[in-house]
């Protein structure tokens, strides 16, 4: 999902939650820090920070297949991935 589509999703999610007239340009900083209200200011800050994943807007970074494979190897090397055998 690209940056443009994430921003559209962010706006539509908040409109669905009750901001039917659109999200405000700015909100009080105390509310913005708590992440309980949306604002275009928050979107601009995320873009100015060059956040491709827009994590400050609530999106999560996708884990790649390579990451999952490296984590599996790391756990195996620690010896934590031991298969227990059942005596039947």
Secondary structure, DSSP 8 states (H G I E B T S, - for coil): --HHHHHHHHHHHHHHTT-TT---S---HHHHHTT-S--HHHHHHHHHTT-SS-GGGT------HHHHHHHHHHHHHHT---------
